[in-house]
Amino acid sequence: MIRRPPRSTLFPYTTLFRSVKMGVLRCRGKHILFADADGATKFKDLSKLIDCINDSAADSESDEAIVIGSRAHLEEESIASRSFFRTILMHGFHSMVKLFCVRSVRDTQCGFKLFTRAAARACFVNLHVSGWAFDVELLYIAEKLGITISEIPVTWTEIDGSKIVPVLSWLQMGKDLVLIWLRYTAGIWTIDSKRK
């Protein structure tokens, strides 16, 4: 399991990104969980993700699958409590994600993602973005590689004490989304589809 520290201006995000990427690529387990360390998502929901990833792997000829916790699901089971301002920013961000990058996932930013080891390796070796939007590039790569991605509603609570500045972070993520789309479309970045 990789636990990503709470997003903070005190911890340089590029260092955090490198740490997460290196940790994921060195994991040896059958499944690799990527979770924010602030506890916004409850670990009691992990069993739902494990059941889903096992079902996805069983239904597929590949051993590559990703299951992500979702705060955007419409089912009553999904419980999200966030401020009105963050909700507005979230909807704007999700619209940009769908327009430029990832079309099959409604909530790319929930820090509760479970990968089969093969899926984690295939995606993380191709990552370029080291900012807030690296989750989006990760799922963009997975879509392009044809990896099965499932969303499961999870319990999520906004944690007080976040050092993130919503408007500035949203602008940075918006810039990253456009750059992800532009660089892959122009062929500046490519995806290595060879499985190791």
Disulfide bonds with the S-S distance in Angstrom:
none
